[in-house]
Amino acid sequence: MERSETLSVAIQAPFDHAWALLTDATKLHLWTVDFAVAPPEPRGDTFRVQTPRGELDLFIRADQATGVIDFHFGRDGKFRCSPSRLVRTEEGVLYIFTQFEPPGAAPGLFETLVDNVRKELEILKSLLEQK
């Protein structure tokens, strides 16, 4: 059975500022860990992402009214989804991200991916709270 873990971070930043960073695929390299090693390149409706394990295609489906930000990534037209959501709070925003265990993952990979998400959320917090 596929495992998942949902993590979140409270960020003291305006919603629009956080939204702009999170939904801009060309900025992924600024906050992802072990994913985008360079700015993703636009390729029509998708982006080409250079990762430590090779190239991936990526597109983002986002709805500002609901705060939904879904990252779709894959190769050869086969995509998986990492769902997330940005929620307004009194102090700023709450960013929520769900990590799923990849099919056929090697032992320990899921735990590493979850740890990477923890690091990414701290990077986002730091980037967005800079004055």
C-alpha positions as CSV (number, residue, x, y, z in Angstrom):
1,M,0.0,0.0,0.0
2,E,1.3,3.4,-0.9
3,R,2.3,5.6,2.1
4,S,1.9,9.3,2.3
5,E,2.8,12.0,4.8
6,T,1.4,15.6,4.9
7,L,3.6,18.3,6.3
8,S,3.0,22.1,6.7
9,V,4.7,25.3,7.6
10,A,3.3,28.6,8.9
11,I,4.9,31.5,7.0
12,Q,4.6,35.2,7.9
13,A,4.2,36.5,4.4
14,P,1.4,37.9,2.2
15,F,-0.6,35.3,0.4
16,D,0.1,36.9,-3.0
17,H,3.9,36.8,-2.4
18,A,3.9,33.2,-1.4
19,W,1.5,32.3,-4.3
20,A,3.8,33.9,-6.8
21,L,6.8,31.9,-5.7
22,L,5.1,28.6,-5.3
23,T,3.3,28.6,-8.6
24,D,6.3,29.8,-10.7
25,A,7.9,26.6,-12.0
26,T,11.0,28.5,-13.0
27,K,11.7,29.2,-9.3
28,L,11.7,25.6,-8.1
29,H,15.4,25.4,-7.9
30,L,15.4,28.1,-5.3
31,W,13.6,26.0,-2.7
32,T,13.5,22.3,-3.7
33,V,16.0,19.8,-2.2
34,D,17.3,17.0,-4.5
35,F,14.9,18.0,-7.3
36,A,15.4,21.0,-9.6
37,V,19.2,21.6,-9.8
38,A,18.7,24.5,-12.2
39,P,15.9,26.8,-13.3
40,P,13.2,24.6,-15.1
41,E,13.0,25.4,-18.8
42,P,9.6,26.1,-20.4
43,R,8.6,23.6,-23.1
44,G,5.2,24.5,-24.4
45,D,2.6,23.6,-21.7
46,T,5.3,21.9,-19.5
47,F,8.7,22.6,-18.0
48,R,11.8,20.5,-18.3
49,V,13.4,20.0,-14.9
50,Q,17.0,18.9,-14.5
51,T,17.2,16.6,-11.4
52,P,20.1,14.6,-10.0
53,R,18.5,11.5,-11.5
54,G,17.9,13.0,-15.0
55,E,15.3,15.1,-16.8
56,L,11.6,15.3,-15.8
57,D,8.7,17.1,-17.3
58,L,6.6,19.2,-15.0
59,F,3.4,21.2,-15.0
60,I,1.5,23.0,-12.2
61,R,-2.3,23.1,-11.9
62,A,-3.2,25.9,-9.5
63,D,-6.3,27.7,-8.4
64,Q,-5.7,30.9,-6.4
65,A,-9.3,31.0,-5.1
66,T,-8.9,27.7,-3.3
67,G,-5.1,27.8,-2.8
68,V,-4.6,24.4,-4.5
69,I,-1.2,24.0,-6.1
70,D,-0.7,20.5,-7.7
71,F,2.8,19.6,-9.1
72,H,2.6,17.0,-11.9
73,F,5.9,15.4,-12.9
74,G,7.0,12.5,-15.0
75,R,8.5,11.2,-18.2
76,D,7.1,10.0,-21.5
77,G,3.6,11.5,-20.8
78,K,3.2,9.5,-17.5
79,F,2.8,11.9,-14.6
80,R,2.5,11.6,-10.8
81,C,1.1,14.4,-8.7
82,S,2.3,16.0,-5.5
83,P,-0.6,18.0,-4.1
84,S,-0.3,21.1,-2.0
85,R,-2.3,23.9,-0.7
86,L,-1.7,27.5,0.4
87,V,-4.1,28.8,3.1
88,R,-4.5,32.3,4.3
89,T,-4.1,32.8,8.1
90,E,-4.2,35.8,10.4
91,E,-0.4,36.0,10.5
92,G,0.3,35.2,6.8
93,V,-0.1,31.7,5.2
94,L,0.0,28.0,5.9
95,Y,1.6,25.9,3.2
96,I,0.6,22.2,3.2
97,F,2.3,19.6,1.1
98,T,1.7,15.8,0.8
99,Q,4.5,13.5,-0.1
100,F,3.5,10.1,-1.6
101,E,5.8,7.0,-1.6
102,P,6.8,6.4,-5.2
103,P,5.8,3.0,-6.7
104,G,8.5,0.4,-6.2
105,A,10.5,2.7,-3.9
106,A,13.7,1.3,-2.4
107,P,13.7,0.8,1.4
108,G,14.3,4.2,3.1
109,L,13.5,6.3,0.0
110,F,10.1,7.5,1.3
111,E,11.7,8.6,4.6
112,T,14.4,10.5,2.7
113,L,11.7,12.2,0.5
114,V,9.7,13.3,3.6
115,D,12.9,14.7,5.2
116,N,13.6,16.6,2.0
117,V,10.1,18.1,2.2
118,R,10.8,19.2,5.8
119,K,13.9,21.0,4.5
120,E,12.0,22.5,1.6
121,L,9.4,24.0,3.9
122,E,12.1,25.6,6.0
123,I,13.7,27.0,2.9
124,L,10.4,28.4,1.7
125,K,9.8,30.0,5.1
126,S,13.2,31.6,5.1
127,L,12.8,32.9,1.5
128,L,9.3,34.3,2.0
129,E,9.9,35.9,5.4
130,Q,12.9,37.9,4.2
131,K,12.2,41.6,4.4
